[in-house]
Amino acid sequence: MSTLSGPEDTYKLLVEQSQDNWLYGLVAFAVLEEQRIEWMRHIESRSGSLPSSQQIRDWYQQQPDSVLLRVRGTAENALKVYAEEIAATIEE
């Protein structure tokens, strides 16, 4: 299971301790945080209230180990597309 317990752990793993560029890690962090916010909105729409702090910690802890690989891949693709768009704009 994942070693995440909250956004602090996630940031540390993806940005501070990563061997990748910090921007790459920051985008990966944003991807996972966006997933958490979507989950929180889903909970709110079903129950009428946002999840508790404990439920949010539980959500992080329930993330599979592969979640970090998946968000890194999403970040890599997003940055690649952005770089291609910038290059195309410069060429024009």
N, C-alpha and C positions, 0 to 999 in steps of 0.2 A: 504494500500500500504506500501511498504518497507520504512524504515527510512534511508536507505543507500543513500549517496550522492557521495561516492568515496571510494578508497581503505583505506583511514584513518579510516573512520567509520566502515568499514568491519573488519579491523584488531582489532580495539578497541572492537567491539562486540564479535568477535570469539576468540581472544587471551587474551587481557588485562582484559576484564570484565567477562570473562567466568568462571564458577565454575568448568569447566573441566580442565584436565591437559593442560598446555600450548602447548605441542606438538600436542595434538589432535586438538586444535584450530588452530595451525599453519598449519597443513595439510588441515583442512577445508578451511582456508583462501587461500591456494595454489590452491585448487580445484576450488573455485570461480574465482580466478584470471586467471586460465587456461581457463575457460569458456569465460571470457572477452576477452582474447587474441584471442581465436578462432573466436569470434564475430568480433573483429577488423580486422582480416585477411579476413573474409567473406566480410565485408564492402569494404576493400581495393580491393579485387578481382572483386567486382561489380562496384565500382566507380573509381578505379584507384588511390585512395588516402586513407590514414588512417582517421578514424573519428576525428572530432575536440574535443577539451576539453569539450565543451558543450554537444556534442553527447555522450561522455563517461559518463558524469554526468547523462544525461538522461537515459542511459542504466542502471546505478546503481539504479536510482529512479524508473525505470519500473520493477525492479525485485520484484516478489511477496514475501510476508512475508515468505512463505514456502521455499524459496531458502536457508535460513540459516539452516533449518532442513534437507533439502536434502544434502547440502554439509557436514554437520556434520555426517550424515549417511554414506556418501561416505568415509569420513575420518575414521570413526570407522571401516568400512569394510576393508579399505586399511591397517590400522594399525594392525587389527586382522590377516589378511593374512600374513603380514610381521612378526608378532610375531610367528606365526605358522611355517613359513619358518626358522626363527632363531632357534626355539626350535628343529626342525627336524635336522638342521645342527649340533647343539650341541649334540644331541643324537647319531649322527653318530660318 
